[in-house]
Amino acid sequence: MTPNDVAELGTIVGVWAHPDDEAYLSAGLMATAIAAGNRVVCVTATRGERGTSDPQSWPPARLARLRERELAASLAALGVTEHRWLDYDDGRCDRVNDIVAVRSIEAILTDVDADTVVTFGPDGITGHPDHIAVGRWATEAADRMGVTTVLHATTTASWAERFAEVHRRFSVFGPDGPPETPEPELALALDLSSHLLDRKIAALRAQASQTAELREQMGESTYRRWWASECFVAPSRDGERLQRAASRG
């Protein structure tokens, strides 16, 4: 599947854990889909209210309000006008009853008549427990509702190698590094044009509470190149079985 095929994805629902997940992993896809005339709905499980190293200055309620505004501005930069909250606690998604969470996503998929679901794979991209839980819920809900296409965000070995020094300096992915999917196995790969990348960077800039410091430390040029491509893989049956086992475990 290529960028020219994005129109065939129909109504796309992205299901993510925190504000900014959707921008890093799928801003280019969302903007491409909007330009192709697709309906795009973004679902966010939490308000990211604990996403700070300074909780004294940014207590959860205050940070939640800021991140709500940031996400709205970020989605607007991409042309996305539909957003839903699941209203779970940041950092505690792995404690949520999976059946309840899956049903809440099923209701959204039914309401918008989703054709495609985009979310985290079993690795959660970074290994974050919230990411893993949300990806599990979304994949299960899509399977139960018979959604035609499910796309899990991923990266490739060539990308990981290209930015190995960045990942050594900034522990975004933890000790195991980013997940690597062989390129022939990708379901969709987008190399963003300068115009699309500008829009993605604008969406990320809008979420300054999470991105400004990293962008400054990394340098604008490196930061732009870092997520100038977006890759997605279809769920593996083994991965789905592992997710279901974890949800019932």
Order of alpha helices (4+ residues) and beta strands (2+ residues): beta-alpha-beta-alpha-beta-alpha-beta-alpha-beta-alpha-alpha-beta-alpha-alpha-alpha-beta-alpha
